[in-house]
């Protein structure tokens, strides 16, 4: 008896099914079941999926841009994609784990949230960069949270904080464990 793999070894792979509105809708819904997203990010995800499938079928991916736009618009209409809600949740999450305002702005911009909305969300954020710096130092075990070699590693820890987007004074305060006086 021959195995199934041996029977199909010479066959060419079957091309994927055609790109349809229904397929795009299901692909977007499947993505949004797992991840929250901005409209621009959802559009990029769908464009990548379409590009892979169109390439496998030998089609032009740019022919499906209207269907992608319609799918994204449908999810916005259904309120399953909302840039403001996504941005608010992301700001809260990132600031709670000790991300600097600069890095939060960069991460939101990377996901396609508009600059005006990012500035508005950061202005409404009540967490100071100093509080976030202390949270970052605690999470990364820098400065006072380091178990050994604290004095030897001080400058490296401050540099790590500055690279993470914190101002020098906030970085030094977190590493030297200076209480928050803001």
N, C-alpha and C positions, 0 to 999 in steps of 0.2 A: 504494500500500500504506500503510495507516495503522499508526502505531506502537501498541504495546501500552499505553503510557501514555495515549494519546488514547482508547482503548477503555474504560479503567477510570476515566477522570477523573470521571465522574458517579456512579460506584458509591460506596456507603458502605463504609468499611473493614470487613473481616471481624472479628468479635469474637474475642478470644483464646480458646484452648482452656480448658475448665473447670479449676478448681483441684482437684487430686486429691492423695492421699498420695504417689503416685509422682512427680508434678511437684514437690511440696515437697521430697522426698528428693533428686531430681536438682538442684534449685536450691541446696539446702544443700551438696551434694557439690561442685557447680561452684564455689560461693563458697569452700569450704574447700580446694579445689585451688589457689586463688590466694592466699589469706590465712589466717593463723592467727587464731583467734578464741576469745573467751570464750563461755560459754553464753549470757549475757545479750546479748552483741553479736550472736551468731548468731540469737537470737530476734528482735531488732530488725530485722535484715536481712530475715529471712523475713516479718515483719509488714509491712515496707514493700513487699516483692514482692507479697504477697497483697493489700495495699491497692490497689496500682496495677492488678493484674489484676482484682480484684473490682469496682473502680470502672469499668474498661473494659467489664466484662460487665454492669454494673448490679446487682451483688449486694452483700450486706452483708459486709464484711470480718470483722466480729467473729464471724461464724458459723464461722470456720475456726481459732479460737484453740486448740481441742482438738487439731486436726491439727498445728498448729505445735508445741505442747507435746510431742506424741508424736514428731515428727520430731527435735526437739532432744534428747529423752530417748534416742532411738535412737542418735544420734551420740555421746552421752555414754557409752552402754552399749558402743558399738563402740570407745570410747577414742580417737575422732577429735577430740573436743573435751574438753579438760582444763584447767580454770581454773588449777590449780597450775602445770602445765607451761607454759602460756601466760604466766602471770605471771613465772615464773622466767626464761624466755627474753627477755621484754620488759624486765625489770629489767636483765639483763646487757647487752642491746643499748643501752638508753637510758643506762645509767651509763657504758658504754665510750665513748659519743660525747659525754659531758660534760653529762648532764642532772642537775639537782639532785634531791635526794630529794623535795622538795615537788612538783616537776613530774612526777616518776615516779609519785608517789601520785595526782596529779590525772589523769594519762593513764590509769592503770590503772582508777581509779574511773570515768572517762568510758567505758571499754570494759565496765563492768559487773562488774569483779572486786570481791568483797566486801571491806569495810574491814578485817576481821580478817585475811584472807589477805594483803592489801596490807601491813599492819603487820608480819606475820610475814616476808614476803619481804624487806622493807626492813631488818628486824632482822638477817636472815641475809646481807645484802649486805656484802661486805668493802671496797668502795670508799668512801673518805671523801669528804665533800662538797668538801674542799680539792682532792683529786685530780681530781674531776669538774670543778671550777672551772678548773683548769689545762687540762684537755682541752677544755672549752668555749671558753676564751680562744684556744687554739690553732686550733680548728676555725673560729671566727668571726673570727680574725685581729685579736684585741683586744690591747691593752697591748703587751707585748714582741714580739708577732707582727705588729704593724702596721708597714708599710713606711715611712710618714712621718707627721709631725704627732703623734707619740706623746704628747708633753707637753701639747699643746693639747687632745687628745682624751681625756685621762686620766679626767676626771670623767664624761664621757659613757660611756666604757667601763665604769667602775665601776657607773654607773646601769644599763647594759644587763645586767650580771651580776646585779645585785640583782633586776631585773625577771624574770630567768630563774630566780629562786627561790633564789639563793645568799645566804648571810649576808654582812653587810657585811665582816667580817674576811676571809672566804674570797675575796670579790670583790677586795678591795684587795690581798691576797697574790698573786692570779693576775695582776692588772693590773700591779703593781709588781715582779713576778717574784721574790717572796720564797720561798726554798726551803721545801718542806714539812717541818715539824718535828713532825709528829704521830706 
